[in-house]
Amino acid sequence: MPGRTDSSATTDSPDAHPSPTEPRPAGTARTTGTAPTASTARVPADHPRHGLARLLPARTPYRRQLRRIGARRVLEIGCGDGATLAGCAPGSVGIDHDPESVAHCRSRGLTAYTADTFLAGPHARPGAFDALLCAHVLHHLDDEQVEGLLRAYVPYVRPGGGVVLITPQEAGHRAGPDPVRFTDFTLLRAFAASAGLAVRRTYSHPLPRPAGMLLRPNAFVLIGQVPG
């Protein structure tokens, strides 16, 4: 959806009546070629925290979001050093653009790939995963890149599986490296709709929405579902 502008929605309420979406054709996921090169932008490095931010976890506990959708095998886009991947169920896989991050994950006994090696590997099978997690990646991408990422990876999630999209709020957005634009609830819903996902819930985590003006860990969370 080129030309979409930044949004400034401030609600953190769940979607009581998600917009209907047309079911995706079953199709097949790509198993050759090149994955979106920007799809595995590095998660921002940790920074020293001050004031109230020190009372929050050093990393957003994405595993909580995954448990809420009953996720088992997770495909994590932008897995970094594997902090979240390490807590996911056996059979979960991480993808990262940085070969050193992938090597670090593998040294921890985790299954991780760069984008192109994933496509050539044994885990790139349609419907192979129960959920997709994409945390702190989308705000580094433009519209075309986001939509390309979701088109490339959503088919690897089984019908009825979950998709968790997470982006930083104001303080985290300002602190992160090279953000392309502020990606809030409105944009997340639009991206989910363009990918054919049903939006089940959006909320602010770990604190209510106003905290995002000051606290870097506060994030927008969208819980979507692949049509069954």
BELKA-V388620 format. One line per field, one symbol per residue. phi: phi as a letter, one per 30 degrees, with the letter a starting at -180 (. if undefined). A space follows every 50 residues. Layout:
phi = ???
//
This chain:
phi = .didcdbbdbdbddddbeddbddddehbddbbjbdedcdbeddeddbecb hddddcedbeddddddddcidcdccccidhdiededcddejdbcbbdced ddddedddiccbbdeddddccdddbeidcdaccbchbdddcdeddddddd ddceddcdeidcbccbbddedddddddhddadcceddddddddddidddc abacbdceeedddccdddbdbcccbdec
//
